[in-house]
Amino acid sequence: MLKAMLIVTALGGGGDYTTEMPSMDECLDARIAIAEQDATLKTLCVPMANESARMQEFFDLFMAMIDQIKAGERENESSNTGYVCDSLVEPGVVVQTFPPRINCDEEPNWLKEEPKKKW
């Protein structure tokens, strides 16, 4: 097979030719055989990547990111107090952002109480 390919390559003229080899060792052996025939030719063996392994690696990274995001959400839910402490906010003032920002250094009493319903 390799001899037939070399004959076709030699008769076909100039240009770039590529072929897929079963292993890197066979490619390197063919490269030596080609160089022995014509030292002016340049040959290169490039390893072929396993596409399924690359896709599996990509999905593993993706799932690790999803797991990390879920862990962060669980942590936020468990420590969620409904507001963010910000020492720059004046005590007793609530900055209406999501979540609201308050000064936690001196938490006002009205924040601890439930709002009174006016019926």
Backbone bond lengths (Angstrom), bond angles and torsions (degrees), N, CA, C in turn:
res aa  C-N    CA-C-N  psi(-1)  N-CA   C-N-CA  omega(-1)  CA-C   N-CA-C  phi
1 M - - - 1.452 - - 1.517 110.33 -
2 L 1.325 116.64 -45.42 1.453 120.65 -179.01 1.524 110.83 -64.36
3 K 1.345 116.97 -39.14 1.460 120.02 179.28 1.518 110.62 -64.41
4 A 1.320 117.06 -41.19 1.466 120.37 178.23 1.518 110.59 -62.90
5 M 1.319 116.79 -39.99 1.456 120.39 178.93 1.525 110.67 -65.59
6 L 1.302 117.32 -40.70 1.458 120.50 178.89 1.524 111.39 -64.92
7 I 1.330 116.84 -38.29 1.474 120.07 178.75 1.522 109.83 -66.26
8 V 1.323 116.84 -45.49 1.466 120.12 179.15 1.520 109.85 -62.18
9 T 1.304 117.12 -41.11 1.461 121.22 179.18 1.528 110.62 -64.29
10 A 1.303 117.11 -42.73 1.467 120.73 -178.51 1.524 111.05 -67.17
11 L 1.319 117.78 -39.19 1.456 120.89 -178.62 1.519 112.31 -78.45
12 G 1.295 117.77 -25.11 1.458 121.77 -175.46 1.508 114.10 -73.50
13 G 1.289 118.82 -17.53 1.456 120.72 179.95 1.512 111.93 95.93
14 G 1.342 116.40 -161.56 1.463 122.51 -175.96 1.513 112.62 -73.76
15 G 1.298 115.64 175.00 1.456 121.00 178.79 1.512 111.06 121.08
16 D 1.300 114.86 174.91 1.466 120.99 179.64 1.520 109.38 -96.65
17 Y 1.311 115.82 139.68 1.450 121.71 178.76 1.517 108.88 -130.36
18 T 1.301 115.40 137.38 1.455 120.05 177.84 1.521 109.05 -126.76
19 T 1.289 115.16 150.48 1.460 121.16 175.12 1.516 108.64 -149.21
20 E 1.308 115.50 151.88 1.457 120.58 178.89 1.522 108.46 -96.23
21 M 1.313 115.75 127.07 1.465 121.49 -178.90 1.529 108.74 -105.86
22 P 1.325 116.83 152.05 1.464 119.92 -178.42 1.529 114.07 -65.90
23 S 1.336 116.74 -31.13 1.463 118.68 -179.27 1.521 109.28 -150.28
24 M 1.315 115.21 165.44 1.459 120.66 179.11 1.525 110.53 -67.89
25 D 1.324 117.83 -36.71 1.473 120.80 178.82 1.525 111.23 -60.89
26 E 1.327 116.96 -43.84 1.462 119.98 179.05 1.514 111.42 -65.73
27 C 1.305 117.43 -35.54 1.467 121.02 177.62 1.529 110.28 -65.06
28 L 1.312 116.33 -44.13 1.472 119.71 179.98 1.527 111.16 -65.68
29 D 1.331 116.92 -36.86 1.469 120.05 176.41 1.528 110.46 -64.89
30 A 1.327 117.07 -43.13 1.470 120.95 178.65 1.516 110.67 -65.00
31 R 1.305 116.53 -35.92 1.465 121.25 178.93 1.535 110.45 -62.06
32 I 1.316 115.59 -42.82 1.474 120.02 177.95 1.516 110.36 -63.97
33 A 1.347 116.50 -43.38 1.471 120.40 179.93 1.520 110.98 -62.14
34 I 1.313 117.47 -39.32 1.476 120.74 178.78 1.520 110.25 -67.79
35 A 1.325 117.45 -42.69 1.466 121.14 -179.74 1.530 111.26 -64.08
36 E 1.337 117.85 -33.17 1.470 120.62 177.95 1.525 111.17 -67.40
37 Q 1.329 116.73 -31.06 1.457 120.26 -179.54 1.524 111.75 -78.95
38 D 1.340 117.01 -41.46 1.464 120.29 -178.62 1.526 108.27 -147.41
39 A 1.308 116.31 108.04 1.464 121.46 -175.23 1.525 112.28 -71.61
40 T 1.334 118.61 -15.74 1.467 121.05 -179.09 1.530 112.06 -80.79
41 L 1.317 117.01 -17.64 1.470 120.04 179.69 1.523 110.09 -75.11
42 K 1.308 115.13 142.79 1.461 120.75 178.02 1.520 107.96 -108.65
43 T 1.305 116.03 129.10 1.458 121.52 179.24 1.518 109.49 -122.42
44 L 1.312 114.97 153.12 1.462 120.35 -178.01 1.522 108.45 -146.16
45 C 1.311 116.49 132.87 1.466 122.05 175.47 1.525 107.79 -106.89
46 V 1.321 116.21 120.34 1.456 122.03 -179.90 1.519 108.08 -114.90
47 P 1.320 118.16 124.38 1.472 119.43 -179.91 1.529 110.53 -66.55
48 M 1.308 115.33 142.73 1.448 121.33 -179.50 1.526 108.74 -93.40
49 A 1.314 116.49 132.09 1.460 120.45 -179.10 1.518 110.14 -82.94
50 N 1.301 114.91 144.20 1.457 120.98 176.64 1.525 107.43 -80.39
51 E 1.330 117.32 111.71 1.464 121.61 -175.25 1.527 112.56 -63.62
52 S 1.317 117.11 -38.87 1.463 118.51 -178.92 1.534 110.84 -66.99
53 A 1.325 117.04 -35.82 1.467 119.76 177.55 1.525 110.68 -67.66
54 R 1.330 116.96 -38.75 1.468 120.42 178.15 1.525 110.77 -64.98
55 M 1.334 116.97 -42.57 1.456 120.46 179.24 1.530 110.60 -65.62
56 Q 1.327 116.96 -40.16 1.459 120.38 178.90 1.529 110.26 -63.12
57 E 1.326 116.88 -41.42 1.462 120.95 178.11 1.529 110.56 -62.46
58 F 1.343 116.57 -42.31 1.464 121.03 178.50 1.529 110.68 -61.27
59 F 1.344 116.82 -46.99 1.453 119.58 -179.13 1.524 111.81 -67.88
60 D 1.328 117.69 -33.18 1.465 120.09 175.77 1.520 110.75 -62.70
61 L 1.340 116.80 -43.64 1.464 120.38 177.73 1.523 110.63 -63.95
62 F 1.330 116.07 -42.05 1.464 121.09 179.84 1.527 110.61 -61.88
63 M 1.334 116.68 -45.95 1.462 120.07 -179.83 1.530 111.62 -66.17
64 A 1.328 117.16 -34.16 1.469 120.23 176.50 1.528 110.12 -64.07
65 M 1.341 116.80 -39.24 1.467 120.00 177.25 1.522 110.48 -65.12
66 I 1.332 117.36 -43.22 1.464 120.87 179.00 1.526 110.41 -61.38
67 D 1.330 117.32 -44.29 1.463 121.28 178.40 1.525 111.31 -61.22
68 Q 1.331 115.98 -39.91 1.461 120.63 179.49 1.533 110.59 -65.89
69 I 1.333 116.80 -40.88 1.467 120.33 178.83 1.527 110.20 -65.39
70 K 1.337 117.01 -43.55 1.461 120.33 178.90 1.525 111.35 -62.27
71 A 1.336 117.05 -40.47 1.467 120.38 178.56 1.527 110.34 -63.12
72 G 1.320 116.50 -40.71 1.462 120.13 177.74 1.515 111.99 -64.87
73 E 1.344 116.75 -38.95 1.464 120.03 178.07 1.520 110.69 -65.81
74 R 1.339 117.46 -41.44 1.464 120.63 178.26 1.523 110.71 -62.73
75 E 1.326 115.43 -39.80 1.459 119.73 179.26 1.522 110.40 -65.45
76 N 1.327 116.74 -41.60 1.466 120.31 178.96 1.523 111.10 -66.17
77 E 1.341 117.21 -38.81 1.461 120.19 179.92 1.521 111.01 -66.23
78 S 1.338 116.69 -38.37 1.460 119.45 -177.79 1.530 111.56 -72.83
79 S 1.316 117.50 -30.36 1.463 119.85 -179.10 1.520 111.98 -105.65
80 N 1.326 117.29 12.72 1.455 120.70 -176.69 1.527 110.02 -75.52
81 T 1.321 115.68 119.10 1.449 120.69 178.68 1.516 111.44 -102.23
82 G 1.297 116.81 -3.72 1.457 120.14 179.13 1.512 113.13 94.37
83 Y 1.335 117.45 -6.75 1.455 120.51 178.66 1.521 109.70 -151.13
84 V 1.331 116.00 167.05 1.460 122.78 179.11 1.517 108.10 -113.59
85 C 1.311 116.23 133.41 1.465 121.05 177.92 1.522 109.89 -78.29
86 D 1.335 115.49 130.43 1.457 121.38 179.44 1.525 107.21 -142.41
87 S 1.332 116.70 111.56 1.468 120.31 -175.86 1.530 112.40 -70.46
88 L 1.315 117.87 -11.49 1.459 120.40 178.72 1.528 112.72 -80.83
89 V 1.329 116.15 -15.23 1.460 120.57 179.63 1.523 108.60 -81.97
90 E 1.313 116.32 137.74 1.458 121.75 179.69 1.530 109.84 -66.43
91 P 1.337 118.17 137.51 1.471 119.92 -179.63 1.527 110.96 -57.61
92 G 1.318 115.11 136.80 1.456 120.60 -179.99 1.519 113.43 90.30
93 V 1.330 117.07 -7.18 1.463 121.15 -179.51 1.519 107.95 -104.88
94 V 1.326 116.18 138.92 1.456 121.97 176.52 1.520 107.52 -114.52
95 V 1.314 115.98 121.36 1.459 120.48 176.47 1.521 106.79 -87.67
96 Q 1.322 116.37 119.88 1.468 121.25 -173.66 1.523 111.05 -79.66
97 T 1.312 115.17 82.23 1.465 122.36 171.81 1.522 106.21 -120.13
98 F 1.294 117.79 -177.92 1.467 119.14 176.35 1.498 108.97 -116.84
99 P 1.295 120.38 114.79 1.454 127.91 -11.18 1.524 110.78 -71.91
100 P 1.338 117.57 162.61 1.473 120.31 -178.58 1.529 111.58 -61.58
101 R 1.343 115.23 149.82 1.469 120.67 177.82 1.521 109.01 -107.61
102 I 1.332 115.15 134.67 1.462 121.11 176.85 1.517 108.40 -136.75
103 N 1.331 115.60 168.74 1.454 121.67 173.92 1.521 107.35 -90.37
104 C 1.332 117.39 113.76 1.467 121.68 -177.19 1.525 112.49 -88.09
105 D 1.328 117.00 -7.52 1.461 118.70 -179.60 1.528 110.12 -62.60
106 E 1.324 116.85 -42.98 1.454 122.34 177.60 1.523 107.04 -128.61
107 E 1.305 115.96 85.82 1.461 119.79 -177.25 1.525 109.51 -71.29
108 P 1.309 117.93 122.23 1.465 119.68 -177.46 1.529 111.76 -71.69
109 N 1.328 115.16 155.75 1.461 121.12 -178.47 1.518 112.27 -64.52
110 W 1.321 116.62 -34.70 1.461 119.41 -176.83 1.521 111.83 -65.07
111 L 1.353 117.63 -21.01 1.456 120.05 179.35 1.522 110.74 -77.05
112 K 1.334 116.93 -26.14 1.454 121.39 -179.43 1.528 111.25 -79.53
113 E 1.305 117.08 -25.75 1.459 121.40 -176.21 1.524 110.41 -84.81
114 E 1.304 114.71 152.50 1.462 120.09 171.91 1.515 108.15 -76.01
115 P 1.317 117.60 145.99 1.465 118.50 178.28 1.530 110.55 -64.59
116 K 1.325 114.55 142.40 1.467 119.61 -179.77 1.510 108.59 -86.41
117 K 1.330 114.40 133.32 1.454 120.38 179.25 1.522 109.16 -85.60
118 K 1.307 114.66 135.52 1.467 119.41 176.58 1.524 107.43 -103.76
119 W 1.329 115.10 107.32 1.471 119.20 179.82 1.479 110.06 -111.49
